[in-house]
Amino acid sequence: MPRNSVARWLAAGAFLLLLLPLQAEIRAIWAVPWGLETPARIDSFLSAAAAARITDVFVEVRYRADALYQTNRVPDNFPNPEPRSHILTDPGFDPLSYALEHGHKRNLRVHAWFVAFNAAPLNTQLLKANYIHQNHPGWFTRSQKSTDPKDAAQFGYFLDPGLPEVQDYLLNVLGDLLSGYPELDGLQLDYVRYPGSSQGHHPDAVARFETRTEPKLSWNQWRIQQVTDYVAKARALADSLNPGLVFSAAVIPEYRQAIDLYAQDWHNWLLLGLVDFVYPMVYDQELADFTANLSALGKLRHPEGIVVGIRAWNDDGSTLLPQQNAYSYSINDVEERILAIRNLGFAGHSLFSYKGLLPGNALARLATSAYADSILAAQKISPYQPSHQGRDRFAAYVSLQAAGRFYQLDLLIPKAGTWQLEVRDIQGRVFYQRDTYYLQGYSQDSWNGVLETGEILAPGSYIVSMLRVGDSYRYLIPVFVEALQT
């Protein structure tokens, strides 16, 4: 659904009904692939995480269109041509499989950390071996004034989210990953955005914008729609392959900046149930900056869906343990941030990264401070017991777009069954109702816009109510309806 239609309803005081599961504090940690190349290093990481009472670990599985796992592990419908990462030296070792097996033995929840649109490294030598750079160089985004993808570089070269072939490719890679590792507890999308406000001007993407069916949609709103559409498709795919997967995204922490510069409307994803959690990366070194960003996050709706990322490294690689006669960012600063996050009622926090906590074994310090049993008990933080079994999605999603003389409905369905769909106004008056059986996952449907009175639904803002027959709750989703062609 376009962001502008949601914004209109939020401004008008409309609401979304999301059923969020109660849960214990998430205490997570990201692990970059350098340091996870061998069984011994993964064992050290998992043992340290478990000893520190970490609950969730994020293992990077795709860095720059490369695989830190076994591709095409099982027969599936998702061709994945990406090569094995140069980071791995043992051709027979599968770090993701090993992390899953041994992480679960330690009662850790293991997530695949998947870098999406950032798909080619800056290193010239590595670029020569990059699959996309060699086989699909025309997929990279660009600025309005340049065709050189280097102008769009930000920690790597970005693919253009406005190209359907790019989205299809990334969904195939994602599908292969999820098919091959059904025991995954979670999936996290990273770099699911544009590299900046000036990017997205691939000629094919611009042509799609110029022929858009919603003429009032601005350029940046259209960019937002492309990114959100990919997240929706990825979520639907994940639900179809592993309905119990915890689906999250690492995001730009300043929400307004995320929207205006990067077309990443992550709070909308949370409201619509496209993600279970967002992980804003609040990596400020100065406490005043961190506190300001944390306060802004706390004012958003549904803080229980926000897990705050915390800086856990020093730029010079030095230990985070406090040093005598010298001020530097330390584990004390990390602990202070953890307490602030708890006080504002967020879902939890995540440390970036394990590599930064290695010098001096700073992670162990948290086991005796912020993560100590006495501290957790005093703050009434529930124990965490991941089941590794799976759970249901907690929200549905629907987009209603004018397509000629019919409306096209794109739906994400949490559970298979007969669903009652109603189109209402803000006062709750029902204009249209239908009962349809849908399978779980992504579905498409159409409607001619004709009401029971024989009239055509007038353009404007409405709420779509979705209720599965036999359930006791419904989802209320705002939509903006364009006029049909006559």
N, C-alpha and C positions, 0 to 999 in steps of 0.2 A: 504494500500500500504506500502511495506517495506520502512523504513526511508532511507536506503542507496540509493534507486533509486531516491528519491526526492533530496537527497544531491548531487548526480551526476549532476542533471539538474540545481540545484541552482548554483553549482560551474561553470557550463558551461554558465551561464547567462540566463537560461530560466526563465520564470515567470508564475505566476498564475493570472488569472483575477478574482478578487473578487469584488462583488458589495456590498459595505457596506452602510447601511442606515445612513443618517445624523441623529444625535440625540443630545439631551442636555446632560450635565454632569450627570454621575451616581454618586450619593452620597448614599452609601450603608452601612449597618451595619449587622454583624452576631450576632445571639442570641443563646447561648447555652441553652440546655433544662432545666438546673437548674435555675429556675426563671421564667419559662413559664408553670408551672404546674397547674395554676388556671386562671379563667377568669380575676380576679382582676389584677394579675401580667402581663398578656398579655395586658390588657387595659393600664396599666402603661407604658409598653414598647412601644406600638403603639402610644400612646398619646405623649410620649417624642420624638419619632422618627419624628412624623408629625410636632410637634412644632419646632423641630430643622431643618426642611426642608430636612430631609432625603428623598430619592426617592425610595429606594429598601431595603427590609428587608429579611434576610435569616434565616429561622426557621429550626432548626435541626430536622429532621424527623426520622433519623436512626442513632443511636449512635454506637452500637456494635451488629449488627444483632438483633436489637429490634425495636419495632414500637412505635413511638411517634405520632401516628395517628391511625385511624380505618382500620385494614386490611380487605380485602375481603368485602369492603363496598358495592360493586355492583357485580352482576354476571359478570364474565369475564373469559378469558382463561389463567389467570395467577395465579396459586395457590401460596399462600403466607402463609407459616406456622410459620412465626416469631412471637414471643410472644409480648405482650404489655410490654413496658419498665417499669422497676422497679422504674423509676423516677416519674412516674405518680401514684398518690395515689387514685384519684377518678376514679373508673372503668367506669363511665358513661361519662367522659369528653373527648372530642376530641379537643386537642389544635390546630391542623392544621386547622380544619374546622372553629374554632372560630377566629383564626388569619386571615384567608382569608376573612371571612365576615366583621370583624371589621377593618382589614387593608384597604380593598377597600373603606370602608366608609370614611376613612381618606386620600384617594387618594394615598395610598402606593402600590407599586408593591410587591407582596409576592412570594418568591421563596422557594421551598423545598430543604433543604440542606441535601444531601444524602451521607453518608459515605459508600464507596464501599468495597474494599478488606480488610480493617481493620475491622475484624468481631468478635473478642472475647476480653473481657476485661482482664486486668492483675490481677485484684482482684480475689483471690481464691474463695471466697464465690459466687461472681457473675458468675464466670466461670462455677460453678456447674450447674447453671440454664441456661447457654447459649445454644441456640438451635443447632447451628452448632457444637460447641464443644461436645455436647452430642450425636448428630445424624450423624455427618459427620466429625469425628476427622481426617480422612485421607485426608481432603482437604487443610490442612494448608501447607504453603510453608516451606522450610527448606534450610539449607546450604548444601554444598557438603560433609561436614564432619560429619553432624549430622542429625538425624531424629527427633530431639526434636524441636517442633515449638517455644519453648521459645527462641531458638537461633535467631529467626526471629522477636522477639518482638520489637515493636517501638510504644509506646502508645497503645498497643494491639497486638494480634496475627493476622497475615495476611493470607488470603487465597492465593492460588497460581494462578495467572492469566493465567498460561500455561495449566490449566485443563479446557477442554470444559464444563464439568459438573458444574464447579464453575461459569463460565460465564453464562450458561443457568439459573442457580439458581438465580443469581443476576438480570438477565433480567426479570425473572418472578416476583421477588419482586418489581422491578421498574415498570413493567407493571401494577401490581395491584395498586401501588400508583397512577400512572398517570390515570388509568381508574377510580379510586375512587374519584379523585379530578380534574375534567376537568377545574375548574375555576382557577387553578394555573397559575401564570404569568411566572414562571420560574422554572428550575431545575438546581441545581448545584451538580456536582460530586466532592467528596473529597476523599483523600487517594486512588486515582485511579492510582496506581503505585505499585512497589515492595518496601519492607521495606529497601532494601540496595543492594549493588553490589554483595554480596555473596549469595543472596537468589534466589530462583526459581528452586532449584534442587530436586523438587519432582520427583520420578523415572518415573512417567507417563509423566511428562512434558519433562524430559530429553529424553525419548524415542521418543516423538514427534519431538524434535529438531534433533535427530540423523537420523530420516527418513524424514526430511524436503525436499520439492521439489526444494528448492533453495540452492544448496550446498555451494554457496559463502557467504551465510548469516552467520555472526558471532553469537556467543552465545548472546552477548548483543543486537545485531540487532534483533535477534529472540525474545528476551524478550520485546524489544520495540514494535515489531509487535504484540505481544499478548495483550499488554495494549492498543495500538492504535485500534486493532480489536474490543476490548470491547467497547471503546468509540464510534466507528463507528456504532456498533450494537445498543448501547444505544441511539445514536442520531436518527437512523432510526426508532427505536421503539417509541421514543418520538414524532417524526414527524408523525407517523402513528396514534397515539392516540390523539395528540394535536399539530397540525401544527403551532400554534401561540406561542408555548412555547419558551422562551428565554433559551437557553442551554449553560451552562457555566461550568467551572472547576476551583477549587482552586488548585494551583500548587506550586511546589518548585520554588523560585524566581531566583536562579542562573541557567540559562538555561543549561550550559554545565554540571553542577553537576546533574541537573534533568535527563539528558540523560544518563550520564556515571554511576551514582550510582543507580538511581531509575527507569530507563527505561521509563521515562515520557517525551516524545517528544512533549511537549505542543505547541510549536510554529508551528510545523508541523500541529497539529490539527487545529490551527487557520488559517493557510494558505489554508488548504484543506476544510475549512468550516465545519469541524466536530463539532466545538464549535462556538458559537457566540462571547463569551468573555472568556478570561482567567483571573484569579485573582491571580497573583503572591503574595505570602505572605511575603512582605518585612518588617519584624518585627524587624529590627535592632534598638537597643536602641541608639547607637552612631550615630550622624548625618553624620560623614564621611563615615561610612559603608553604611548607607542608601543611601547617595548621589551616592556612587560608584555603588551600585546595580541598582539604578534608572537610572543612565547614561547608564549602560549596556543594560537595557530594552529599553531605548529610541533609541538605535542603531538598534533594530530589526525592521523588516518590519511590517507594519500595527499596529502602536501603538494605533490606534483608536479602536482596539479590545482588549486592555489591560486595566484592572481595577486594580489599585495597592492597595494591602492590607496594612494597616497601624497598627502598634502597638498602642493599646489604653488601656493599663493596666500597673499597677505596680506590681511587683512580691509579695510585701508584702500586697497587697490588699488596699493600701492607696489611697486617692483621687488623681485624676489627676489635681485638681486645684493647682495653684502655692502655695508653702508653704514658709513662711518667714524663713530666716536664715538657709535654708537647700536646697541643690540641689537634685532634683529628676526629673525623667522623668515626664513631665506635659503636660497639654493641649496646652501650648505654643509650645511644640515640635510637637504635632499633627498638629497644625495650620501651622507651618513652612513646614511640609511635604506636606500638602494639596496644598499650594501655589507652591511648587516645581513640584508637579505632574501636576498641571494645566499648568505651563510654558512649559512643554515638550509635550503637546498635547495628553495625554492619554485619554481614554474614561471616566475616573473618578477614584474614590477611594472607599475603603471599610474599615470600622473600626472594629477591633477585640479587644474587643467585647462590647456588651451592658453592660455586667456584670462589666467590668472594668471601665465603665463610670458612673456607678451608684453612688459610693461614692461621696458625695458633689454635685451630679447632674451636673457632668462635661459636659455632652452632651449639656445642655442648654447654656453653654458658647459658643459653636460653633454657635448657632443661632444668637448671637450678634457679632460674629467675622467672621470666614471663610464663614459662611452661611448667613450672614446678607444680606438683600436686596441691600443695598448700595454697598457692596463688590461684589456681584454677578453682579450687573449692571455695575460697573466699569470694571470688568473683562469680560464683554460681555458674560456671561454665560446664556444660554437660559433657560426659565422656563420649568419645566418638567410636562407633563400632560399624565400619563399612561392611555391608552385606555381600557386595560383589554380585548381587542378584539382579538388579534392574528395577526400574520403577517407571511409572507413567509420566508422560508429559503433563505439565500443569496448565497449559493454555492452548487454545485454538487460534487460528489466524485465517482471515479471509480478505481478499482484495476483489473489488467490484469495479471493472473498467468497461467503459463504452467501447464497443467494437462494431461499428456500422449500425445495424438495426437490432443488435442484441447486446446484452451485457455479458461479459466474460467473468466468471467467478474462478479465482485461484484460491484453493483452500488447503490448509494444513489440518489434518484430522488426528486428534490425540488417540482415539480408539475407534475401531470399526463398529458400525452400528447404524441405526436409523437416527438421523439428525434432523431436528426441527429448526429451520431457519426462518427468522422473522426480520422484516425491515421496519424499523420504528423511527419516530421522530423523538426529539429530546424530551417531550412530555410523556413518552411511553406509548403513544397511539400506534397501533399496528397497521401498516399499509399493505403488507403482503406476507404470506406464510406458505411454506412448503415443507413436506417431509420427504427426505431422500436418504437412501442407504449409501454410505461411503465406506470404503476401505481405509485402514489406517495409513497415514502418510499424505503425500501430495495428491490432490485431485483437481480436476477442472470440470466446470459445469457452465451452463449458459441459461439466460433468462431474457424473455422478450420485453420485460419492463411493464407488462400489462397487469393492472391491479384488478381486484374482484369487481370493481365498478365499470371495468372496460376502459378506463383512462390509462394513460401512460404516466409512470412515475415522474414527477417534476424534478428537474436538476436541483441539487442542494445537498446539505449535510444530513446524514442519517446515522442510525446505529443498527448494526446487524447483530441480532441475538442468535446465539447458537446453543442448543440444548440437545444432548443425546437422550433419546427416549429411555426412560428408566433411571436416569441419573437425577441427582437432587440439586444440581447447580448449573448455571448457564454462564456463557461468556458474552460480554457486551463489547463490540468492536466498532469504533467510529469509522465511517467511510464518507467520502465526498463523491456524489454521483453526477457525472457529466450527462449532457443531453444526448439522446440517441439520434441517429440520422432518420429522417422521415422520407 
